[in-house]
C-alpha cells in the first residue's frame, strides 16, 4: 500500500513538471503586459514602463524565466506579484480561508442534498418523488450560476432586502453576532453554488444506485430477511459510492480553486477572484502559482480517490 | 487679450479694485479657464484663490463607518508604485501631498502651510524655483514629526530610476533642497510655468524617511511599509488585503480641525461596475462607488426611488479618434506605419475632414454616454482657460460626400468609393469596451452612407494598451488606419497632455514604439508652439499657445475628438463627498461628511 502511494507520487513528478512547463509557456506567449495601465497616463513616460518590464525580467527569454521560476519554486518561493509587489504565497494564503469556507460549505450542502435525494429516488424509481427530484435536478444544472446568482440578488437583496450581496471579510461584530453575520452573507453564494452542484450530483448518485440495486446479491440480502434500510445503506450504497467518490475527489480541488463566476458576482475575496483579476491584469506569477497549485491538488486528489477505492471495495487491489 | 490689459487687470486685483471672480470671468470670456486664471494671478503676484470645501461638522469623528466600493480594489498601497488610479485612491487614504486640486482646479493646501505665490515669496519671477512651507506640528501616524527631510527624501526616492517608481517623471528635471526644518526649495532645471506638480496630487504623496530610507533604489520592493502605510492622512492603517479590502480608522491627531468626520473607512474591491452602482444607489449597502462605467440608461433606472444618486466631476479626459499619417500596410526596413511612408488615403486633408464630418457626436452622446459625456470639437477640454472657442464640429453626410467627391473618390458600383482602382476602405481599431464598440458602429453606419467601407477591429484592453514590443495590436504601433480610445488628463495643466504630439515623440521601431506621438503626426507650427509654451512664463501667452496647439490639431484634423468624458461616481443621498475632476476621488477625503 505505502509502496503503491510512493510509486504514484514518483510518477506524479514528471507529470507535474510537464504541466508547469506547458502552463509557463502558454502564459509567457499570451499577449499583454502587467503595466498596460500606465500606457495612457501622460505622467508616466514610456521609459518607466520599459524599466519596470526589465526590472521584473519580462524581457528575458522564456527558457531562462522558466528555469528561474522552477528554481525558486523548489526553494519554496512561489514568486512575486508584479501588480501587488508582494509574495504570491501571502496573497494566496490571505484568500484561502474565505474560499474554504464558502466553497467548502457549498460542497457540503451539495452532498447533503444529493446523497439522500439520489438514494431515495433510486429506491423508488419513477415514483412521484423521483420525477420531481429529476425535474428539479434538470432545472438546477441547466441554469448557470451567473444567472441564478443575479436572480437571487434581485429577489433577496434588492426586492426583499433580507440578505447583503456584497461579501465582506471585515465584519464589525464579535461573538455570536459575528457568526450570524458570517452565515447570513454566505447564504446566497453557498446556495447558488451548492444547488448547482447538488443538481448534477443527485443524478449521478441516483444512476449509480440504480445500477447496483438490481444486482443479485441485493436480492440475496433481501431474501435473508434484512430490512430495507440495512440493505440500502450497507449493501447497495457502499458499492454505489465508488463512482461517486471519483466525482467528489475530482471536484475537491475546486474547493481550493474557488468558483470564479460566483466569487465575482458576490465579491467574495477567494482564490477564484484572485485568479481572474490576475489574468486580467497579466500578473503572470500569481496566475502561474494558482494554476500550478491547482494542478498539484488534482494529482493529489486523484491519488486519494484511488486509495479510497481499495477501502470501499477490497476486491480492488493496489499494487 | 492684450498683454497690457491683462497686466493692468492683475494690478487691479492685487490692489483690490477688481474682485477675483470678475477677473476670472473676464478671462473665461476670452477662452481661459479658472485654474489657469488662478495660476496667472499667482504669477502676477496675487495669492491663489482657495475654494475650501464646505464642511459643517463641528467635531472630529462620530460619523460612523464610511463604506467605499471600488469595483477594482487597490492592489498595493505605496503611492509611488501605483499602477492605476485604484492604487492611488487606496494609498491616498493614508498618505498626503502638500496640496491637492479642488473642484475648481485650485490648489487646496493639505500639508502645506500656504500655497506658494510671488507675494508670499514662494514663487520666483523666472519660474525656476518654488518654496513650500510645511504646516508645523504635523505627525506621522507613528508619532514622529513630519519635516523637510521627508520631502527631500521623497524626491530622492521617487527620482531614483532604480526604485522604479511610476512617479519618476514628476520628480525628474528638478532638485529639492532643505531650507529649514519646515521649508523646502524646489529648483527646476528649466523655467517651469506649471510648478504645482511635484508634491501635489496623487503622485505628490509624501512618504516617511524613517521607514523608507533603507529601501530606496534596488531594495524598494522589500519595504514592509509598502503594504502597511504610515502616513499623515485622516485615517490610520488597519488592514489591507490586495484586491479585496483596505481598512482604516480615524486618526485622532489629524492636523485639520474637526476632521475627519467618519470613525473608520473601508474600501471594498472586486465585482463589476453595474452591481457596484446597485449596492450604492439601489440597496444602500455602501456609501460611495467609484468610476461608474455603466450605461446612463441603467443608472437612470437605478436612481428611480433609490437610496443614492450619481455625481459627475468635470476634468479633461478626452475620447477621440486618431488618424494614422503613415501607411500601416507598407513595410519599410521591417517597419509598418513607418515615418518614411505616407498614408495613401488619409494624407489627403479632405478625406480627414470628411471623416470628422461623419462622427455624429450627438447620437453618440444620446445613445451611449448620456450625462457622462459632453460633445466637443476640441482635443484640449480643460481647464477652462485653455479651452479654445475657435472650433466647431458638425455632422453632415452631404458635406462629407462633397469633400470626398472633390478629392477624387467616386462612388463605385457597390456603393463604395474608389479612386485609381483603389477602394476607399479603412481599418478602425479600438479596445474592447461596450461604449467603444457601440460608437464604432454609429461611425461605421455614417461612413457607409458616405461611401466609405469601414472594417471594425477590437483588441482586448490589456493588449491594446500594452507596451509589449512583440505584439502588433498595441495602440502605439497603430497598424490600422484609424483608432479610438481615451487619454485621461491627470492634472489641470495641458503641458503633458499636449507635449505627446511633438514630432520628436513619434513612435517608431527605433524607440520600440515608446514615443507617445502614435499617429505620427508632424506639424512644424505645432512643434514650435509646444516648444514656446514649455518655457513661457507669462500664463496668458502660454494659454494662448496651448489654444493654438489645439486649433492646429483641429484645422489639420489630426484627431477627431468624440466625447469630453466626465468622471461618474455613485453616492448615497446622505453622503457629501468632496470631488474634483482634477483629482482622484479620495484626494479630499478629509472633507467628506454625512448630512441628515
Interface residues (C-beta under 8 A of the other chain):
Chain A: X31 X32 X33 X34 X35 X36 X37 X38 X39 X40 X41 X42 X43 X44 X45 X46 X47 X48 X49 X50 X51 X52 X53 X55 X80 X81 X83 X84 X85 X86 X91 X94 X95 X153 X157 X158 X161 X164 X165 X166 X168 X169 X170 X172 X263 X264 X265 X266 X267 X268 X269 X273 X274 X277 X280 X281 X282
Chain B: X65 X69 X72 X75 X76 X78 X81 X83 X84 X161 X164 X165 X166 X167 X168 X169 X170 X203 X221 X226 X227 X239 X241 X242 X243 X244 X245 X247 X266 X268 X269 X270 X271 X272 X275 X278 X279 X282 X283 X285 X286 X460 X461 X462 X463 X464 X465 X466 X467 X468 X471 X473 X475 X476 X485 X486 X487 X488 X489 X490 X491 X496 X497 X499 X500 X512 X514 X515 X516
